[in-house]
């Protein structure tokens, strides 16, 4: 019985650690772009935005 409880606790700690790593990666990858044409602010995570979602103008290369 004690071994099963230990396994469940170990799995829970592992999942919590994995969730924290994924959250930290997501926060670190956040980028905010401002459209040079319409001034719309766009925040993206884990990808690179190339165009404004409001007017379609391309973002300047950073």
C-alpha positions in Angstrom: 0.0 0.0 0.0 2.8 2.4 0.9 4.5 1.8 -2.5 1.4 2.7 -4.4 1.0 5.9 -2.5 4.7 6.7 -3.2 4.1 6.1 -7.0 1.1 8.4 -7.1 3.0 11.1 -5.2 6.0 10.8 -7.6 3.7 11.0 -10.6 2.0 14.1 -9.2 5.3 15.8 -8.5 6.6 14.9 -12.0 3.4 16.3 -13.7 3.6 19.5 -11.6 7.3 20.0 -12.6 6.4 19.4 -16.3 3.6 21.9 -16.1 5.8 24.5 -14.5 8.5 24.0 -17.3 5.9 24.4 -20.0 4.5 27.5 -18.4 7.9 29.1 -18.1 8.6 28.3 -21.8 5.3 29.9 -22.8 6.0 33.1 -20.7 9.6 33.4 -22.0 8.4 33.2 -25.7 5.8 36.0 -25.4 6.3 38.7 -28.0 4.3 41.9 -28.5 4.2 43.6 -31.8 2.8 47.1 -32.7 1.4 47.6 -36.2 3.2 50.5 -37.9 0.0 51.3 -39.9 -2.9 51.1 -37.5 -1.2 50.9 -34.1 -2.9 47.6 -33.1 -1.0 45.7 -30.4 -0.7 42.0 -30.9 0.8 39.5 -28.4 1.8 36.1 -29.5 3.3 33.0 -27.8 5.4 30.2 -29.2 5.3 31.6 -32.8 6.3 34.6 -34.8 3.7 37.0 -36.2 4.4 38.4 -39.6 1.3 40.5 -40.3 -1.2 42.6 -38.3 -4.4 40.7 -37.6 -6.4 43.9 -37.9 -5.3 45.5 -41.2 -2.9 42.9 -42.7 0.2 45.2 -42.8 3.5 43.4 -42.3 5.4 44.0 -39.1 8.9 45.6 -39.2 11.7 43.1 -38.9 13.1 43.3 -35.3 
